[in-house]
């Protein structure tokens, strides 16, 4: 199972406990996490199921490539980190 963690900034809006979650892709891991924490989904994904514009997901400190289908592969010892992307000037 991969370890899924979230930036502390999201805690202002919704509880986001870290967890060990099963799944072979980022999509599967997130879906499994959202089953127990459905309120987190709207902060991470848009209504089309894609990563929100100002959210970034990393697997082992590398940004995922597929923000639409979330098909990036995940191994059982991987660390997934979800954070708000910084923007502005």
C-alpha positions as CSV (number, residue, x, y, z in Angstrom):
1,X,0.0,0.0,0.0
2,X,1.2,3.5,-0.9
3,X,1.3,6.3,1.7
4,X,-1.0,9.2,0.8
5,X,-0.4,12.6,2.5
6,X,-1.8,16.0,2.0
7,X,-0.5,19.5,2.5
8,X,-1.4,21.0,5.8
9,X,-3.1,23.9,4.0
10,X,-6.1,21.7,3.2
11,X,-6.7,21.2,6.9
12,X,-8.2,24.6,7.0
13,X,-11.0,23.3,4.9
14,X,-11.4,19.6,5.5
15,X,-9.7,16.8,7.6
16,X,-7.0,15.1,5.5
17,X,-5.4,12.4,7.5
18,X,-2.5,10.6,5.9
19,X,-3.2,6.9,5.2
20,X,-1.8,3.7,3.7
21,X,-4.0,3.0,0.7
22,X,-4.1,0.2,-1.9
23,X,-4.0,0.9,-5.6
24,X,-1.9,0.4,-8.7
25,X,-2.5,3.9,-10.1
26,X,-2.9,7.4,-8.6
27,X,-6.6,7.2,-9.7
28,X,-7.1,4.0,-7.7
29,X,-5.3,5.2,-4.6
30,X,-7.4,8.5,-4.6
31,X,-10.7,6.6,-5.2
32,X,-9.9,4.3,-2.3
33,X,-9.1,7.2,-0.1
34,X,-12.2,9.2,-1.0
35,X,-14.4,6.2,-0.1
36,X,-13.5,6.9,3.5
37,X,-13.0,10.7,3.2
38,X,-15.5,11.8,0.5
39,X,-15.4,15.5,1.4
40,X,-11.7,15.7,0.3
41,X,-12.5,14.8,-3.3
42,X,-13.9,18.3,-4.2
43,X,-10.7,19.9,-3.0
44,X,-8.5,17.7,-5.1
45,X,-10.5,16.8,-8.2
46,X,-12.9,18.9,-10.3
47,X,-16.3,17.7,-11.5
48,X,-14.7,15.9,-14.4
49,X,-12.4,13.9,-12.1
50,X,-9.3,15.7,-13.1
51,X,-6.8,17.3,-10.8
52,X,-7.9,20.8,-10.0
53,X,-5.9,23.6,-11.6
54,X,-4.2,24.7,-8.4
55,X,-3.5,21.3,-7.0
56,X,-0.4,19.2,-7.7
57,X,0.2,15.5,-7.0
58,X,3.6,14.0,-6.5
59,X,4.7,10.3,-6.4
60,X,8.0,10.0,-4.7
61,X,8.7,13.7,-5.1
62,X,8.0,13.6,-8.9
63,X,5.0,15.4,-10.3
64,X,2.5,13.1,-11.9
65,X,2.3,13.3,-15.7
66,X,-1.4,12.4,-16.2
67,X,-3.5,15.1,-14.5
68,X,-6.6,14.0,-16.4
69,X,-6.8,10.2,-16.1
70,X,-4.4,9.9,-13.1
71,X,-2.9,6.7,-14.7
72,X,0.6,7.2,-13.2
73,X,1.7,3.9,-11.7
74,X,2.0,3.4,-7.9
75,X,3.9,0.8,-6.1
76,X,3.2,-0.4,-2.6
77,X,6.1,1.5,-1.0
78,X,5.5,4.8,-2.9
79,X,4.7,8.1,-1.2
80,X,2.0,10.2,-2.8
81,X,1.7,13.8,-1.7
82,X,-1.1,16.2,-2.7
83,X,-0.5,19.9,-2.4
84,X,-1.9,23.2,-3.5
85,X,0.1,24.6,-6.4
86,X,1.5,28.1,-5.8
87,X,0.5,30.8,-8.2
88,X,0.4,34.5,-8.4
89,X,3.1,37.2,-8.3
